[in-house]
């Protein structure tokens, strides 16, 4: 069974940085396009970033220039580097494999002073 697991959420101050990890098990990450989404409870889920098998990278306007998606295929891990965090970035962050409609369990990021 293919699984996705997010790691690295926590509490940070505005302007701080945090790096999330998405670990893919039960498959080869090199063959997986992975996306990051985030969601505030009670609100619609928002697309954040993507990293495709062909090397295409994309970001939502709300995070472009502050967030960086990258991967280590040997470790089956996709990273989301988040810099200059804002309170508006507070959400549960999920990684997603679209071809299988597969989500991780999510990890909480809270940006607060």
Secondary structure, 3 states (H helix, E strand, C coil): CCEEEEECCEEECCCCCEEEEEEEECCCHHHCCEEEEEECCCCCCEEEEEECCCCCEEECCCCCCCEEEEEEHHHCEEEEEECCCCHHHCEEEEEEEHHHCEECCCEEEEECC
